[in-house]
Amino acid sequence: MEKINSLRGEERRVVSTKLYRLEFVDFLRICETEGKKVNAKLREMIKNEINNYPNKDIFTKKKEDQEKGEEKLKQKFKLEIKGEIKNV
């Protein structure tokens, strides 16, 4: 069965933490009982946290700000191409 990942090809970031030995052993036991590798389980847990986050407005606001910034760059690029360089 092929998994479809909507973020395929996107840049990835590394997340790390230090755990006490007993916490790590307990986490390994959880992974074993679910038949998952450590990284797969961590990705699943992070994804669940993001999906169940109560204040989802922070995600949409960041996306809107990013889209505004991209639009501003496009407008600036168009002005530079036309030879009408202005402070935008």
CYANA upper distance limits for C-alpha pairs under 8 A (distance plus 0.5 A):
 19 LEU  CA     23 GLU  CA      6.54
 19 LEU  CA     24 PHE  CA      6.47
 20 TYR  CA     24 PHE  CA      6.80
 21 ARG  CA     25 VAL  CA      6.66
 22 LEU  CA     26 ASP  CA      6.66
 23 GLU  CA     27 PHE  CA      6.66
 24 PHE  CA     28 LEU  CA      6.60
 25 VAL  CA     29 ARG  CA      6.77
 26 ASP  CA     30 ILE  CA      6.90
 27 PHE  CA     31 CYS  CA      6.82
 28 LEU  CA     32 GLU  CA      6.64
 28 LEU  CA     38 VAL  CA      7.57
 29 ARG  CA     33 THR  CA      6.66
 30 ILE  CA     34 GLU  CA      6.79
 31 CYS  CA     35 GLY  CA      6.39
 31 CYS  CA     36 LYS  CA      5.55
 31 CYS  CA     37 LYS  CA      6.64
 31 CYS  CA     38 VAL  CA      6.78
 31 CYS  CA     41 LYS  CA      7.12
 32 GLU  CA     36 LYS  CA      6.79
 32 GLU  CA     37 LYS  CA      8.18
 36 LYS  CA     40 ALA  CA      6.76
 36 LYS  CA     41 LYS  CA      6.64
 37 LYS  CA     41 LYS  CA      6.72
 38 VAL  CA     42 LEU  CA      6.69
 39 ASN  CA     43 ARG  CA      6.64
 40 ALA  CA     44 GLU  CA      6.66
 41 LYS  CA     45 MET  CA      6.63
 42 LEU  CA     46 ILE  CA      6.65
 43 ARG  CA     47 LYS  CA      6.54
 44 GLU  CA     48 ASN  CA      6.66
 45 MET  CA     49 GLU  CA      6.75
 46 ILE  CA     50 ILE  CA      6.76
 47 LYS  CA     51 ASN  CA      6.61
 48 ASN  CA     52 ASN  CA      6.48
 49 GLU  CA     53 TYR  CA      6.39
 56 LYS  CA     60 THR  CA      7.48
 57 ASP  CA     61 LYS  CA      6.52
 58 ILE  CA     62 LYS  CA      6.77
 59 PHE  CA     63 LYS  CA      6.92
 60 THR  CA     64 GLU  CA      6.60
 61 LYS  CA     65 ASP  CA      6.65
 62 LYS  CA     66 GLN  CA      6.64
 63 LYS  CA     67 GLU  CA      6.67
 64 GLU  CA     68 LYS  CA      6.71
 65 ASP  CA     69 GLY  CA      6.72
 66 GLN  CA     70 GLU  CA      6.71
 67 GLU  CA     71 GLU  CA      6.66
 68 LYS  CA     72 LYS  CA      6.67
 69 GLY  CA     73 LEU  CA      6.80
 70 GLU  CA     74 LYS  CA      6.77
 71 GLU  CA     75 GLN  CA      6.76
 72 LYS  CA     76 LYS  CA      6.72
 72 LYS  CA     88 VAL  CA      8.14
 73 LEU  CA     77 PHE  CA      6.57
 74 LYS  CA     78 LYS  CA      6.69
 75 GLN  CA     79 LEU  CA      6.81
 76 LYS  CA     80 GLU  CA      6.76
 76 LYS  CA     85 ILE  CA      8.21
 76 LYS  CA     86 LYS  CA      8.41
 76 LYS  CA     88 VAL  CA      7.04
 77 PHE  CA     81 ILE  CA      6.72
 78 LYS  CA     82 LYS  CA      6.85
 79 LEU  CA     83 GLY  CA      6.73
 79 LEU  CA     84 GLU  CA      5.53
 79 LEU  CA     85 ILE  CA      6.14
 79 LEU  CA     86 LYS  CA      7.86
 80 GLU  CA     84 GLU  CA      6.23
 80 GLU  CA     85 ILE  CA      5.53
